[in-house]
Amino acid sequence: EDQVTQSPEALRLQEGESSSLNCSYTVSGLRGLFWYRQDPGKGPEFLFTLYSAGEEKEKERLKATLTKKESFLHITAPKPEDSATYLCAVLGPDDKIIFGKGTRLHILP
Amino acid sequence: NAGVTQTPKFQVLKTGQSMTLQCAQDMNHNSMYWYRQDPGMGLRLIYYSASEGTTDKGEVPNGYNVSRLNKREFSLRLESAAPSQTSVYFCASSPRETREQYFGPGTRLTVT
């Protein structure tokens, strides 16, 4: 069964303390991997799409990378406004999109 | 551009009542989706529409029906609401080619 697992479930960091969030997947024939940010009480907001192993995308303090089995969302020198839940989703060959359960990130000032 | 809009924002139903959740997008996307989000369960796909005139079941379709009214609008109907359908419902749309999804603000539904 295709699965998407995100870790850790929750992460607390001090402002400026860099870290990484993980998204591992078991989908064969990956057609795309997506990262979203979700603030409390709002819908997810699209951040990045990665299509092939070795690909990287950057946006402000965020950088997403992809290998054949997992993706990392690296957060460099985070600020309190980066606090949110980060969701990963994968698109498989059957045209189905599977979401992970997310990582709740809290940046302390 | 408004993006993806959903109505209503909040709704309380009694068990057995029916209602329709409305969704519209102004980005000319071909594909549209309905998800529910529950604590500890993540986003689960209820139904999706790859293009106007087509709909397909997702992971949790039981108790729901959908209508792709036109390219812009995709509605979700609960014929006989049950407490297990208490959740936050999100509509999303995406371009068929790239498939990144754009979400609406959500509808918070409580069934008593």
Interface residues (C-beta under 8 A of the other chain):
Chain A: R31 G32 F34 Y36 G41 K42 G43 P44 E45 F46 T49 L87 A89 L91 D95 K96 I97 F99 G100 K101 G102
Chain B: V4 G40 M41 G42 L43 R44 L45 A50 F90 A92 T98 R99 E100 Q101 Y102 F103 G104 P105 G106
